[in-house]
Structure formats: C-alpha cells, structure tokens
C-alpha cells in the first residue's frame, strides 16, 4: 500500500495501518505533537486505519485543523468536568472556535464566572487521570436510545436532524461519552495548558425562540508559555477595546434605540472623513470614477442578482406601492445598472467605478459587537469592468493598491485564495478561468498565499486580505472577487474590436472593507493613539491661566488657518491637570502657553510620546504637523 506524505514523498506500508503508527515511524517527536490526520483530504483521528493507497498529512497544533482538534478535545474535558460537578446539567454543543472553544450547557441552577476556578481544577484532574479517548459508532435508533438513557435531550435532537442512513459516532473518555464527529486527541493527558475565560448566555441553536443556555468559553495550548502569552495579549486587547476607547475619545456611541447602528460623534466624523478623503485621493490617482447608487431597490433587481435567493435572510425588506423592495446589502447590483445606463466600447475598458455605499445587513443581536459587527456600514466598494485579457493586470493593480493602504497604517497581512463553494452559480468553465486568473496574478506578484477551498462567494472566487494588528490579532478586511456571473445575469455588454457585443468580466473589491469596522480596528491597533495625520485633534492649546487667553486664541486661529486640527482648553484648572487630560485624550501635541511664551511669541511644546520637546515657533510646529503624512 502506497502512502503519499505532505512533502510528496511516497512510502510503502502493509495494510491496514493507523495514522499514529505511520507518524511514529516517521518521527517519535512528530508523534508526540500530532493532533490529527488528513487522509485523501478528509480530517481523521490519529487512530484511523488506512486500508488503501492514500495521501496523508500529519496535523499538529501549528495547523488550523490540528489546533481545532486539540481545542475540541479540551471542550470535551470541560464537559466531563461539568458532568462530574453538576450531574443534572444537560449537554448541548461544544465546538472549537477561533482562539479557543466553548460548550453550551443547560444547568439546573445558574453558574457564573466565580465558578470557573472550580471547574478548571476538575479539568486538571481529568487531564492527570490520562483517559484514553475512544471512538465508537451506533446506528440511528441505537444512538437515540443511548442518549435518551443518559437524559441528553439536546443530543437526541441533534441525532434526529442527521441523515437517516448516517452512521453516528461517539467519543468516550473514562465515564464520559459525547456525541461527536471528531477528530480528537488520543488521550486527555496532552491538554496541559488551558483557561476558562468567561460565561455567557446563548440560545439553543442560535434561535431567540429557543431556551437560553449557558455558554462557557475557554482556550487551550500545548505549552503553558503559549497560554501565558495569549492571556497577556488578551489583557492588552481589553485595554485597547474600541468600544471603551471610542466612548472615552468621543468617537462614536451605540444606543438602545438603534442596536447595531452606530452613531458617529464629531471627532469620529473627523476620523471617518479623513479616511474617506485618503480613499478618494488614491482612487482618483488610479483612475477610478466615483458613483452613488440608491439605498433601496426593487425585489426584481435582487432576483436578477441572485441575492433574493442566496441572501434574503440577511436583507431588510419593505413594500412600496404593493411591490417588494429591499435595502441594499451590497452595492454591486446598483453599480451594474450604472454600467448599463450607457453603451460601452472595448476602448473604454477597463472601467473602474468606486462607491462609498451605505449598506444594511441583518445580523442577529447576539453577534453584534461595537463597530466590528454592525447592521449598517459604509463599504468602500469598487467594481472594475474588463475583458478576459485584462484580468491579471487589473488584479495585480488592486493588490498593489491594497498593499499601499495597509502599509500606510503599519499593518502586516496574509492572503487567502478562496475557491468555488457548494451553493455557487455559473459554469465550471467560468469558475476555472476566474480562479486561474486570481492565482496567476498572485503568482506573478510572488505573493505567499494559502488556498481556502470552498469559501468563495456564490458568484465567484476571491482573494481575502487578513490584517495583523500591533498585538498579533488578525482581521479580514480587503477582498477581491472575480465575477463572470453578474454581468451575465444583468446582460451587461460592450462592443468589441470586431463590432460584436461581448460580456465584460467584473471585479468586486474593497480595501477598508467596512469603514466603520476599519475604524474599530485602527482604534485597537493604535490603542487610540492615532498617527498625527489621522488624529481628530492634532494639537491641544493649554493656557496656564486666563491671563494668557488672548495669546492662546491668536495661536489657535493661526493653526486653524494652516489647516491644523486644534482645540483650546480654557477651563480654570491647574496646568498639570490640563496636561493629564490631554494625555488621556491621546492628542499628539500640547502647547503650554504662559507669560514667557506670550512675551516671545514662541510655543512650549509637549509630545504625547516624548513629553517636553522644547520651545518652537508657530511655523515650526505647523511644519512638524504637516510633515507627518
């Protein structure tokens, strides 16, 4: 039996043979850190037996799927601890998630964060007891009877929803058994570094009409040092929470009258408009034209685009004159109507149309999170209409633009190429051309990327850009989607060199993604200390007393005339208090103005980062501000 390994090497084995045995033959060190296997593209346990020629990848915690198996095992250890401490608790679901795991329980009596320490201690005992984790299967009727006998009502519901002919798997560790597709580690002993982080409420199956369950969140790592590093990073993240800083810095607010609909305050609007001004400047340079399309359009449009069938649950709808309308969740269908409003020639292509469009999407209340997950946001869309021959150059141009923007803010990033999903529209041939076009552009730019199979948009493959912020978290922002389908659905055309009508190909792309979300990311990335060019207030003028108010106002007017964003603190407070307040507001520069400054016409300057930086003329401070672009 031939086994092809991840590096392309082929080895011969007698069949059957388990994944873990192959791993041990390759390396005892690898076997100690292995979490799962991938056989012919299918995720499996290390205990899985291979019986035929196959491809095999050994997954460790460094692989996302290996990490998921490790953390999913930790969620089972949590569930076992809960069943020991709270025998009447019923089990719901316990998946691995980004940065950790959770498990939902139906408790007889509510628990809180105060109970997590005792639960962790019980989990440590389970790890120390080194239970072998075993997999077994039952048919549907046996599985239902098995779970009913154990009183696990939620598991019975889950089994009832599985296909009738599906074999149902369970995992056992000691006296604990859970319904689960797996895979899991070989034993509980490998999970040595974990932390339960919080308790929250969660509706069963995410439906507000169902019972509210208790969700316990946690995380786990193979090494204690990795856990400590993560917890330190999370503490830093709390200090940088954009919701907290947004309120303290007067940038935005969220109100009960509009859940998921952020209110931007005056300083927040300055920040938002600075980003928009920058966006317009670089897009004008790259020969984009800007358009604006209506916020609400008829159902017929969304049926043509495919959104009514594929996205309706996320759309807000209403009736006007007995006709169905929807508030736009995306800008592209309106953009296509603009393209179609006049005839086009191949000589005009590519046509690059940008739109800062306010879109609305229905998000469940439990998913809302500050500016990161909202129900309305400004999408910095652009749509490029082109010929097939122009695909690679246009994709490369967009990638370079996105790289320029992210570099300006100091972001590192990684790239993912997402391919055809199950619910796609269009022909295999079009999908192949589109996917190859994206891949070719990335290859020619010599960009590193990973392939995310099956995660493309329903109308085309895409390139996603994942930013890394200053404390190592990643955020998906920019995206480039190549689309053959919408131009066909909308019968978009151009006249080719042969005098015949042809169908353009379309790129959908965003750079910021959502301006609101990008602002949230910037707040946390900079911890509210925006670079000078982006700071809503660049200079705070602090007169030592009311006697120097006249001179301070003269300085204020000169700075404003030079387009410097500045404010003056005229309160009758001690100068030390005013400086501390300006520091808390994270203003880049402070001007301390007293008798000496008024007499000489100079300025005593303090920097947010360096403290006192000396005496300057007003011309020098203006040059200093303007040089920080």
Protein Blocks (a to p, Z undefined) as FASTA:
>chain_A
ZZddfkopacdddddddfklmmmmmomklmmmpcbdceehiacdfklccfbdcddddddf
kbmklmmmmmmmmmmmmmmmmmmmmmmbccfbdcddehiacdddddfbdcdfklmmmmmm
mmmmmmmnopacddddddfklmmmmmmmnopaklmmmmmmpcfklccddddehjbccdde
bjadfbfklmmbccdfbdcdddehhiakbccdddddddddfbfklmmmmmmmmmmmmmmo
mklmmmmnomaccdfklghiacddfklmmmmmmmmmmmmmmmmmnopacddddfbdcfkl
mmmnommmmmmmmpccddeehiacdddfbfklmmmmmmmmpccdfklpccdddddddddd
dddfklggcjllccbdcdddddddddfklmmmmmmmmmmmmmmmmmmnopacdddddddd
fkbgcjfklmmmmmmmmmmmmmmnopacdddehiacfkbccdddddddfkopacdfbdcd
ddfklmmmnopacddfkopacddddddddfklpaklmmmmmmmmnnopacfklmmblbdc
ddfblklmmmmmmmmmmmmmnopacdddfbdcdfklmmmmmmmnopabacdddfklmmno
pacdddfklopnbjcdfklmmmmmmmmZZ
